[in-house]
């Protein structure tokens, strides 16, 4: 399984390279967009595990859920989203993608990394 630091580094590198929000034509965030973008969580889901049925429920829903398609897909992608510490990190990463402008991402990701002692 990926460590929290591995998760942070992978998502931060992905978002900073992509420099675009993953959203549908209505502006709703998506794991995978029609343009080929991936959100913070979508970047962790392996291509062979991804399916359209994973869309529509944000990772924060799973903070108190015991199981679900997205948790299983992440686990199959070496991300133990059943671990409360991992799910909290995933929620923080997703909030940066969903709620902040792309221009804010470098600063917010660096701040998150420092807060968690990843950098």
C-alpha positions in Angstrom: 0.0 0.0 0.0 1.1 3.6 -0.7 2.1 5.5 2.4 0.4 8.9 3.2 3.6 10.6 2.0 3.6 8.6 -1.3 -0.1 9.6 -1.8 0.7 13.2 -1.2 3.7 13.2 -3.5 1.8 11.4 -6.3 -1.3 13.7 -6.1 0.7 16.9 -5.7 2.9 16.0 -8.7 -0.2 15.1 -10.8 -2.1 18.3 -10.0 0.9 20.6 -10.5 1.7 19.0 -13.9 -2.0 18.9 -15.1 -2.8 22.5 -13.9 -6.5 22.0 -14.7 -9.6 21.0 -12.8 -11.2 17.7 -13.7 -14.8 18.5 -14.4 -17.7 17.7 -16.7 -19.4 20.1 -19.1 -21.6 21.4 -16.2 -18.6 22.3 -14.1 -19.1 19.4 -11.6 -15.8 17.8 -10.4 -15.2 14.4 -11.8 -12.6 11.6 -11.1 -12.0 11.6 -14.8 -13.2 14.4 -17.1 -14.2 14.1 -20.8 -11.0 16.1 -21.6 -8.9 13.4 -19.9 -8.1 15.3 -16.7 -8.1 13.5 -13.4 -8.9 15.0 -9.9 -6.8 14.3 -6.9 -8.6 11.1 -6.1 -9.0 10.1 -9.8 -5.2 10.3 -10.2 -4.8 7.5 -7.7 -7.3 5.1 -9.3 -5.6 2.8 -11.7 -6.9 2.8 -15.3 -7.8 -0.9 -15.2 -9.9 -0.3 -12.0 -11.6 2.9 -13.1 -15.3 2.7 -14.2 -17.9 5.4 -14.8 -19.9 4.0 -11.9 -17.3 5.5 -9.5 -18.3 9.0 -10.4 -20.8 11.1 -8.5 -19.9 10.5 -4.8 -17.1 12.6 -3.4 -14.4 11.1 -1.2 -15.7 13.0 1.9 -18.8 10.8 1.8 -16.6 7.9 2.7 -15.3 9.5 5.9 -17.9 7.5 7.9 -18.8 4.8 5.3 -17.7 1.3 5.9 -17.4 0.4 2.2 -18.2 1.4 -1.3 -17.2 1.2 -4.9 -14.7 4.1 -4.6 -13.0 2.6 -1.5 -12.7 -0.7 -3.2 -11.2 0.9 -6.4 -8.7 2.8 -4.3 -7.7 -0.3 -2.4 -7.2 -2.2 -5.6 -5.0 0.8 -6.7 -2.8 0.4 -3.5 -4.5 3.2 -1.6 -5.9 2.0 1.8 -8.8 4.4 2.0 -10.2 2.3 4.8 -7.6 3.9 7.0 -9.1 7.0 8.7 -5.8 8.9 8.4 -5.6 8.1 4.7 -9.2 9.1 4.1 -8.6 12.4 5.9 -5.6 13.1 3.7 -7.6 12.2 0.6 -10.3 14.6 1.6 -7.8 17.4 2.1 -6.3 16.8 -1.3 -9.7 16.7 -3.0 -10.7 20.0 -1.3 -7.7 21.6 -2.9 -8.7 20.3 -6.3 -12.4 21.1 -5.9 -12.4 24.4 -4.0 -9.3 26.3 -4.9 -8.2 28.0 -8.1 -5.4 26.3 -10.0 -3.1 29.2 -9.2 -3.5 28.5 -5.5 -2.6 24.8 -5.8 1.2 25.1 -5.4 0.9 27.1 -2.2 -1.9 25.0 -0.7 -0.2 21.7 -1.6 3.0 23.0 0.0 1.2 24.1 3.1 -0.6 20.7 3.4 2.8 18.9 2.9 4.4 20.9 5.7 1.4 20.4 8.0 1.8 16.6 7.6 5.6 16.8 7.7 5.8 15.3 4.1 8.2 18.1 2.9 
